[in-house]
Amino acid sequence: MDNGSIDKVLDEIERKAGMEFEFLLSTGAEFYSTAELLELRGRCKEQQLIFAQLHRVNLLLGASSPVWVAVGFVCGMLGWQTAATISLFLFPFMFLLFVGGSLFLHVRFKGKAYLQEVGRIIECELAWRQDELARKKM
């Protein structure tokens, strides 16, 4: 199996996981077995972790863009024209990376609130099932 087909398989798995989250939100968690909910909870937590890490990097890119303007002005005042030019070029580059990263996060993960809502639904259903099991044992 070549790398292209492996990438296609992985993309298909990620797409189906996203569809499972959509299906869960549209129908409810009561239609899933406990094992499936536990698996979905694990996937959801994994997606939340990946989102948090990528979001942190994206925010650092966005926050660094105005710093490059200040560095460019300081370098210009010191007479370092090449460094000033490079620094001023980095401002729009970092800003565009930030905007592109934000769009990617929105398309890929549908935002932090979406993942939190999926996780909340799964946790509530698992807690309800645990309480029902405890009541039946009494």
Buried (B, 14 or more C-beta within 10 A) or exposed (E): EEEEEEEEEEEEEEEEBBEBBEEBEEEEBEEBEEEBBEBBBEBBEEBBEBBEEBBEEBEEBBEBBEEBBEBBEEBBEEEBEEBBEBBBEBBEEBBEBBBEBBEEBEEBBBEEEBBEBBBEBBBEBBEEBEEEEEEEEE
